[in-house]
Amino acid sequence: MPTLREARTRRLFSVRALAEAARVSPTTINLVETGRRLPHFGTMRKIAQALDLEPGEIAEFAGGHPPSGGGKSGRVE
């Protein structure tokens, strides 16, 4: 199962190009690729769709999404 970075580079996307295709910020892509943030499930779907994959086919997204709780979650839009 490829990581987000592997899936992105296999499709010859730069961080900026993937962000534009998924309609998210380049910062979001960078934070996910570096393991600093887990995006909301809707954002996972947009990124995966831009890569022609299902969210579960990307290593960082394979575990699904943790339940929402109060306080700082470390998620990005």
C-alpha positions in Angstrom: 0.0 0.0 0.0 1.6 3.3 -1.1 2.0 6.3 1.2 0.5 9.5 0.0 3.9 10.7 -1.2 4.5 7.5 -3.2 1.0 7.7 -4.7 1.5 11.4 -5.6 4.9 10.9 -7.2 3.8 7.8 -9.1 1.2 10.0 -10.8 3.8 12.7 -11.3 2.0 15.3 -9.2 3.9 18.0 -7.3 2.5 18.9 -3.9 1.0 22.0 -5.4 -0.6 20.1 -8.4 -2.1 17.5 -6.1 -3.4 20.2 -3.8 -5.0 22.0 -6.7 -6.6 18.8 -8.1 -8.0 17.9 -4.7 -8.9 21.5 -3.9 -7.0 21.6 -0.6 -4.0 23.6 0.5 -0.5 22.5 -0.3 0.1 22.8 3.4 -2.4 20.1 4.0 -0.6 17.7 1.6 2.7 18.5 3.2 1.4 18.0 6.8 -0.1 14.6 5.9 3.0 13.5 4.0 5.2 14.3 6.9 2.9 12.6 9.4 2.2 15.8 11.4 -1.6 15.8 10.7 -4.5 13.6 9.8 -7.1 15.4 7.7 -10.8 15.2 8.0 -12.4 12.2 6.2 -13.9 14.5 3.5 -10.4 15.9 2.8 -9.0 12.3 2.6 -11.7 11.5 0.0 -10.8 14.6 -2.0 -7.1 13.8 -2.0 -7.7 10.1 -2.8 -10.1 11.0 -5.6 -7.5 13.3 -7.2 -5.2 10.3 -7.2 -7.8 7.9 -8.6 -7.7 5.9 -5.4 -10.0 5.0 -2.6 -9.0 6.5 0.8 -8.2 3.0 2.2 -5.6 2.5 -0.6 -3.3 5.2 0.9 -1.3 4.1 3.8 -1.9 7.2 6.0 -5.7 6.9 5.4 -6.0 3.1 5.7 -7.0 3.0 9.3 -10.0 5.1 8.7 -10.7 8.2 10.7 -10.6 8.4 14.5 -13.8 9.5 16.2 -14.2 13.2 16.7 -13.6 14.5 20.1 -13.2 17.8 21.9 -10.1 19.9 22.1 -7.1 19.8 19.7 -7.4 17.0 17.3 -4.4 17.6 15.1 -6.6 17.5 12.0 -6.4 19.9 9.1 -9.1 20.8 6.5 
